[in-house]
Amino acid sequence: MEERDELETMEETMDVLNQVKNILRMLRMGESPEDGIGNDLWTELELALSEVIGTLSNKKPASENKEYVDFLVSVRLKNIDNMVDNFDVENYPQIKLNFLLISYTIKLLDKYYNSVVSS
């Protein structure tokens, strides 16, 4: 199988990120769970969603966005991963969907900005 060149992969990643931005703008946060960890997870997801959409909409140079993406990975993604480990998201389908979309987007942003900055 032939390997794709880096530019082709980056272009496809940009297209995917644009699609995800549109999906996230329509994403409904749903009801906040009443218990402590569920409410904390919901709040962290809401913050991450706003920050991810802001990053996707930002027209600043890649080096400035990279710092913000690093924050999303080191703080937001770490927090929501830890909270999901301690909360039964299976009983909250909307929270699970939000978690999957937001965490995937943060990982994709990180991969994209690492490629851009290293090029």
C-alpha positions, 0 to 999 in steps of 0.5 A: 500500500502506498503511503500518503504524503504529509500534505495530503493528510493535513488537507484531509485533516483540515476538511475533517476539522471543518466538518467537526466544527459544524457538527459541534456548533449544533451539538446539544449539551443536554441536561446536567446530571444532579450528582457531583462527578456527573455535574463536574463532567458536564461542566468540563465538557461545556468548557471544552466545547466552547474552547474547541469551537473557539480554536477551530474558528480562530484565524491566528497563526498556527504557533499561537493556536498550538499553545491553546491546543496544548492546553486543551490536551494537557488540561481539558482532555486529561480532566474529561478522561479522568472524570469519564473513568469515574462516571457511568456515561452509559446512562447518559447518552448525550454526555457520552456523545459529547465526550466522544466528539469533543475528545476526538476533536481535541486529539485531531487538533493536536495531531494537526497542529503538531504537523503544522508547527513541525513543517 
